[in-house]
Amino acid sequence: MKQELVSLDELAQFKHLPDEAGVRVLLACTILGCSTITVWRLAKAKKIISIKISSGVTVFNVGSIRALLKGTN
């Protein structure tokens, strides 16, 4: 699988996203400072919310990522 990079623009815009928004796995990895496998494990453990939006496309809820970072989840 080809590993893509998150742009600095995407990273900068994260703070402006509403809590209801969803981000792709690579941005979630960058924000959380972890691997894609860890993001999927966090979702499986219900520490962050994953939302399947189509076949092969899952996003992760911004509010749940922020809550995890704050330690309030």
C-alpha positions as CSV (number, residue, x, y, z in Angstrom):
1,M,0.0,0.0,0.0
2,K,1.4,3.4,-1.0
3,Q,1.9,5.7,2.0
4,E,0.7,9.2,1.3
5,L,1.7,12.4,3.2
6,V,-0.6,14.9,4.9
7,S,-0.1,18.4,3.6
8,L,0.7,21.2,5.9
9,D,-2.6,22.9,4.8
10,E,-4.6,19.9,5.9
11,L,-2.8,19.9,9.2
12,A,-3.4,23.6,9.7
13,Q,-7.1,23.3,8.9
14,F,-7.7,20.6,11.5
15,K,-8.2,23.2,14.2
16,H,-10.9,24.9,12.2
17,L,-13.0,21.8,11.6
18,P,-16.2,21.3,13.5
19,D,-16.3,18.4,16.0
20,E,-18.9,16.7,13.7
21,A,-16.4,16.5,10.8
22,G,-14.5,13.4,9.8
23,V,-10.9,13.1,8.7
24,R,-9.1,10.3,6.8
25,V,-6.8,7.9,8.6
26,L,-3.5,9.6,7.6
27,L,-4.5,13.0,9.1
28,A,-5.8,11.2,12.2
29,C,-2.4,9.5,12.4
30,T,-0.5,12.8,12.1
31,I,-2.7,14.5,14.7
32,L,-2.4,11.6,17.2
33,G,1.2,10.9,16.4
34,C,0.7,7.2,15.8
35,S,0.5,4.6,13.1
36,T,-2.5,3.7,11.0
37,I,-2.8,0.4,12.9
38,T,-3.0,2.3,16.2
39,V,-5.8,4.5,14.8
40,W,-7.8,1.4,13.8
41,R,-7.1,-0.1,17.2
42,L,-8.4,3.1,18.9
43,A,-11.5,2.9,16.8
44,K,-12.1,-0.7,17.6
45,A,-11.6,0.1,21.3
46,K,-14.2,2.9,20.9
47,K,-11.6,5.5,22.0
48,I,-12.3,7.4,18.7
49,I,-15.3,7.2,16.4
50,S,-15.0,5.7,12.9
51,I,-17.6,6.3,10.3
52,K,-17.7,4.3,7.1
53,I,-18.8,6.7,4.3
54,S,-18.5,4.3,1.4
55,S,-16.9,1.1,0.3
56,G,-13.2,1.4,1.3
57,V,-13.5,4.9,2.8
58,T,-13.7,5.4,6.5
59,V,-13.3,8.7,8.3
60,F,-12.6,9.4,12.0
61,N,-14.7,11.9,14.0
62,V,-12.8,15.1,14.8
63,G,-14.5,15.6,18.1
64,S,-13.6,12.2,19.3
65,I,-9.9,12.8,18.3
66,R,-9.9,16.1,20.2
67,A,-11.4,14.3,23.3
68,L,-8.7,11.7,23.2
69,L,-6.0,14.3,23.0
70,K,-7.5,16.2,25.9
71,G,-8.0,12.9,27.9
72,T,-11.7,13.5,28.2
73,N,-13.0,10.4,26.3
